[in-house]
Amino acid sequence: MSWLLFLEATNGAACWQIRSQLCLCNQVSTRGSNPLFSTEFLHRVKNEYACAISLASILAARSSNEETRAALTQVIDQLHALASVHEILRPPLTTALSDLGANLTQLCRVMTSSRLAERGIELNLAIAEPVLLDAKRCWRAELIVSELITNASRHAFVSRAGRILVAVKTASGQVVCRVSDDGSPTATLKRGLGTELIEALAADLDGYVERLHKASGTTVTLCFPQDLAERSTALESRRGRRL
């Protein structure tokens, strides 16, 4: 297998691993928590990353071409970074409180090194204060934000560099997460699996997602209740609107 095939595979690995986490979350949401399924699924993904890294390392060691070795080294670094994103987005094993701001800081740092920096895309994070959430709800919010960042990098900056801003704040008992870019508007994109799962995850949080497309870029806002009391109020409000 040539290093060109590895490069091609690596380009799609970022989107695949985010969607694999989203699919896992969707399975948990729709069928109930299944620890055995989750453990097996995540273990298999981790092993697949390890196998790909191992094979690329073997090919690099066997090659006598300096350009090929350099390219394979880049692929190996990329796979390590993607595996780190996958590890960060693992489902939590506890229901303790988790700081959304701290987790997103770590996520944005790894996403920048794994796929954005080499494309000239700047990812900035603005968080005014800690945002404490139940660990599982925090995980869902992280999955949504990671998917929104991935979408912006794929569609808003097809052939140029740019900026993505992730802003998180709390207001009136609500957590507000905004992902904005200064790229090409994406209003004409068709709905895909990622969009459907984002909306399903937002519904799990008793929240909603809004999209604003302008000539200067796109802003997607996720809003959901921060604590259980506010969450119950939001749920009752949603039920009332259906009657």
ABEGO torsion letter per residue (X at the ends): XBAAAAAAAAAAAAAAAAAAAAAAAAAAAAAEBBAAAAAAAAAAAAAAAAAAAAAAAAAAAABABAAAAAAAAAAAAAAAAAAAAAAAABBBABABBBBAAAAAAAAAAAAAAAAAAAAGBBBBBBBABBBBBBAAAAAAAAAAAAAAAAAAAAAABAABBEBBBBBBBBBGGBBBBBBBBABBBAAABBBBAAAAAAAAAAAAAGBBBBBBBBAAEBBBBBBBBABAAAAAAAAAAAAAAAX
